[in-house]
Structure formats: C-alpha cells, structure tokens
C-alpha cells in the first residue's frame, strides 16, 4: 500500500473541503504517475504556502480523465482524477505544521536538517511524489491521532495573509481577485540541474535578443540578469529596471520572476 503526496493550495483545500470529498484531481503531466496508483493506495495531503499536513485520502478507483469543473469554475486543470475516500480531513487550525517537532524530527527527509533549511522542500513541491513507507505510515498515524485528539495550531498573521487571494486593479478601477498558480518543480541530480539551469539561461538570452531586434523593451528577473548578460549584450536602455504595472505586491513579484517579458 504505497503512500503519495497530494498537494493542495489554500484555494483548492477550501474547494475540496466544501465538496463531498470523493474526487481528487491532478494535472495532465501527472498521467504517467497516476497510472501506477491503484485502489487502496493512500494520498497524504499537504497544504502549500502554509506547509501543513491536512489529511489522508484513500484511493477507491484507477485514474480517469474528466474535465468537469470541480476545483476551478472553468478550465479546471485537474483533469486526471481518482475516486477517493477522505479517511482524515482536518480543519486548517488542526492541520499539522511540518515544522512541529513531532513531525520534523521523525520524517526521513527533514529529521537530519535544521528547520531553516530548504533541503527538504523538493519532496513537497510536486503532487504524486511517492513517500518512503515509513514516512507515509508515520504521517498517517500522526494525522489519525490529531483527528481523534486534536491539538490546535493557530494560524499566524502571516498564514492568514497567505489565505487571501491577491487582487489587481482593472482599467476601470475595479478590484478583481486573481489566482497565482502553484509553482511545482521537478527535482534533479546536482549535475543535471546545473546543466538544465545553464540551458535555461541560454534560452532566456536568445529570446531577449530576438525581442531586442524587434525593438521591444525587455524585462528579465533580477536574479538571472548577470548570467544572461554572459550570453547577450543588450543595447543601452533595452532592459527595463521597473515594470510599468499596477498590481499588488504578491502578483507583481510573481510577474517579475517570469523568465523573459
């Protein structure tokens, strides 16, 4: 009975909580992994942004494809789906922060690390990552105990801010809520990640150079600029220092990290 991680954003956590909790969905890119999952396997649920373990879903079917909107009102991206039973589903204030000692000190991918480390985050940056059997069993026991005898882990002010959907101002001065997609990454070995990063920088430089030849102004993430300039030498005043956008800070920071604009 394998255990797999099932990631929820605060928004999809709320949507699933308000549903009948019988369907869990994943993106198209998870199809191959989903084909290995069988009835009886367990999904250990983790809420991103809040870094909390929130539940255990038991898989009740093989995967199927269905685009009926569930998690989004339209164009729902979570079309690779399983029928599930919510064996454990906790309110957010009962969900278990990964940094709690009872959790941190007993998981194979955290217990040897200081709590300020980011070395563990690759495990919880993509859905359907298979957990070590010992980790899966321990989390199930921990969540079951919390379900029966709950301890409150209050949401901090920072947590509460993360639960609010960011807004942008439209041209007619209306405030509109926006959804920023979760950033799921694929982990690599050290050598392949360095190679992939270098290739990415070269592609960014090439796209920026094409934009310059078309007389566009170019935006590049500040953290990438020096490496990109090793492959591309822009003309003066080609690269923007400030984006001319009127968005809230969260949305603007997300846009600023797009590879090339």
Secondary structure, DSSP 8 states (H G I E B T S, - for coil): --EEEEEE-HHHHHHHHTS-S-EEEE-GGGHHHHTT--TT-EEEEEETTTTEEEEEEEE-S--EE--S-SSSSSS-S--EEEEEEEEEE--TTTSEETTSHHHHTTSTTTTTS-TT--TTGGGGSSTT-B--HHHHHHHHHHHHHHHHS-------HHHHHHHS--EEE-TTS-EEE------------HHHHHHHHHHHHHHHHHHHHHHHHTT--B-B-GGGHHHHTTT----TT-B-SS----B-HHHHHHHHTSSB-
